[in-house]
Amino acid sequence: MSLFSEKAESLIPYVPGEQPKDGVYIKLNTNENPYPPSPTVIEAIKTAVGDKLRLYPDPECSELKKVYADYMGLSEENIFVGNGSDEVLSIAFQTFFMGKKDVLMPDISYSFYPVYCSLYDVVALEIPLKEDFTIDTSDYIISNNGVIIANPNAPTSVALSRDQIEGIVAANRGRAVIVDEAYVDFGGESAVPLVNRYDNLLVISTLSKSRSLAGLRVGFAVGNKVLIEGMNRVKNSINSYPVDLLAQVGAKAAILDREYFEKTRLDIIKVRDQTTEQLLKMGYDVLPSKANFIFIKNPEKNAEYIFKKLREKKILVRYFKQERISDRLRVSIGTAEEMEAFIKALAEI
Ligand SMILES: *Cc1c(COP(=O)(O)O)cnc(C)c1O
């Protein structure tokens, strides 16, 4: 007999990117936003710190849901809120995929998906990306038990158009198609406008990347109210209060500050495109990015070597020791100054 459940004993967990404690690094390894959160977020959280923390937060996140529904042009019954989109994904896997076989996903995608599969007894059918790292949508026409795709995909940064997503959703009626849009604000086309037409589409989003709030832990799912009700059933069987009081008020302020969001998001797109141009001139292969990171390959030098050399120079990027992508580095887009330092360091290496 073992101390652990059979499941716990066999789990291989997700490994997040390094968060160094000494703070002297230029951090281009976890796709965080280099800009601070909107000042209105800090103000809202400061104001909320007080006696109210004695009480449980609103389990429905009603005010936050209303603000997000307005932003998305939908209603509150279309919105699910969770403790970061990782939690939202976990609940979506339990709600739609648990115990099922042949759930379609790309072979190269967010590495948390296979972890949820093993935790929730889902058998994934991994579909290889094409040679150029794009998704062939014809591979996703008519699945047995649903589809999950990150769009833009991670770590490739490559996006499908809304029409391409619609083709997959339309061909999979009666099965959940989950689109993880963690990076969509950096140039992708969101599938949210399709939610009213397709009752099998669930779009997952987060404030961690484009709202500079990775530390606050707020994510959403957007979909037909039947899908959202199912997710609430699962959520309320685990934890009624996953989103704390401060996160709810901070998230609300972040959604409302459209101006700050637009400015920082466009800045990152600009710096990304400048960095891409410089790297192409230096002979790097850079996939066409619609995200706040780029996926790059040096034509000669080994990626792990460059990763280590950058680390010595106090610059962190992400290296995946995984088939097909071990010759590439994923580099988050920092400020213009940070990216200059990155380019300079690469040139020295
Ligand atoms: C960062 C990321 C998430 C998780 O975001 P959180 O909301 O911080 O949990 C989800 N999906 C993808 C593809 C991501 O890269």
The ligand as an SDF file (V2000), in Angstrom:
LIG
                    3D

 15 15  0  0  0  0  0  0  0  0999 V2000
    0.2380   31.9770  -19.9330 C   0  0  0  0  0  0  0  0  0  0  0  0
   -0.7230   31.0300  -20.5420 C   0  0  0  0  0  0  0  0  0  0  0  0
   -1.8650   30.6260  -19.8680 C   0  0  0  0  0  0  0  0  0  0  0  0
   -2.0350   30.8170  -18.3810 C   0  0  0  0  0  0  0  0  0  0  0  0
   -2.2860   32.0280  -17.9630 O   0  0  0  0  0  0  0  0  0  0  0  0
   -2.7300   32.3360  -16.4790 P   0  0  0  0  0  0  0  0  0  0  0  0
   -3.9950   33.0630  -16.6800 O   0  0  0  0  0  0  0  0  0  0  0  0
   -1.6360   33.1600  -15.9180 O   0  0  0  0  0  0  0  0  0  0  0  0
   -2.9340   31.0530  -15.7080 O   0  0  0  0  0  0  0  0  0  0  0  0
   -2.7980   29.8560  -20.5310 C   0  0  0  0  0  0  0  0  0  0  0  0
   -2.5870   29.4390  -21.7850 N   0  0  0  0  0  0  0  0  0  0  0  0
   -1.4820   29.7650  -22.4520 C   0  0  0  0  0  0  0  0  0  0  0  0
   -1.3020   29.2720  -23.8470 C   0  0  0  0  0  0  0  0  0  0  0  0
   -0.5120   30.5550  -21.8440 C   0  0  0  0  0  0  0  0  0  0  0  0
    0.6210   30.8160  -22.4750 O   0  0  0  0  0  0  0  0  0  0  0  0
  1  2  1  0
  2  3  1  0
  2 14  2  0
  3  4  1  0
  3 10  2  0
  4  5  1  0
  5  6  1  0
  6  7  2  0
  6  8  1  0
  6  9  1  0
 10 11  1  0
 11 12  2  0
 12 13  1  0
 12 14  1  0
 14 15  1  0
M  END
$$$$
